[in-house]
Amino acid sequence: MTATTFERAMPLVLAHEGGWSDDPADPGGATNLGVTIGTLSLWLGRPATKAEVKALTVATVAPIYRQRFWDKIQGDALPAGLGYALFDFAVNSGPKRAVIGLQRALEVADDGALGPLTLAAVAKHKPADLIDALCDGRLAFLRALSTWPRFGKGWARRVEEVRKAALAMAAEPAAPADRAKCPTCGKPIAA
């Protein structure tokens, strides 16, 4: 069985997010594995503590990433490389901001909601072109932030690494459709 785009994207995002941090200059505050204290509080439905943030593991953050970021950007409905690039943008800047970035790259209304009109526009473009436009727009957005002087070098490196990995994913041959499978074991039937 091949890994889903989410399963492939998750470790790439975590590599950029890193571990525990409580940098006073970071507006997200206490963060571990990319999950801020605010995000964890929303997830738990109550105020989280710094100790709870510090105790996060990959296993405990994966469902948070899936529901609060991947599903919000409809990652499963997007081409693999574009899904990863948009997911990373959503984790770094929020799902609405990431979707606005995609909508601006598509030159459609930028309401921050990824619906059928945005998905239809995605289908009309080459994923590689959208990845480049999304990453260019993301970098422009980040450069305009007041925290760019402090975090800009790392953000620029991250965007370029995401671009490279996303373009590589987009260039991979599409997996064959799972049309003919054995009804008993689910394995593909040779043609």
KAVENLIN-V49261 format. One record per backbone hydrogen bond with DSSP energy under -1.0 kcal/mol. CO is the residue of the C=O (numbers start at 1). NH is the residue of the N-H. Records with the same first field share a line. If there is no record, write none. Layout:
CO->NH + NH
This chain:
4->8
5->9
6->10
9->13
10->14
11->15
12->16
13->17
14->18
21->31
23->26
26->29
30->37
31->21
32->35
35->32
36->40
37->41
38->42
39->43
40->44
41->45 + 46
49->53
50->54
51->55
53->56
57->61
58->62
61->65
62->66
63->67
64->68
65->69 + 70
66->71
69->73
70->75
71->74
74->77
75->78
79->83
80->84
81->85
82->86
83->87
84->88
85->89
86->90
87->91
88->92
89->93
90->94
94->98
95->99
96->100
97->101
98->102
99->103
100->104
101->105
102->106
103->108
109->111
113->115
115->119
116->120
117->121
118->122
119->123
122->125
126->130
127->131
128->132
129->133
130->134
131->135
132->136
133->137
134->138
135->139
136->140
137->141
138->142
139->143
140->144
142->145
145->148
147->151
148->152
151->155
152->156
153->157
154->158
155->159
156->160
157->161
158->162
159->163
160->164
161->165
162->166
163->167
164->168
165->169
166->170
167->171
169->172
177->179
180->189
182->186
187->182
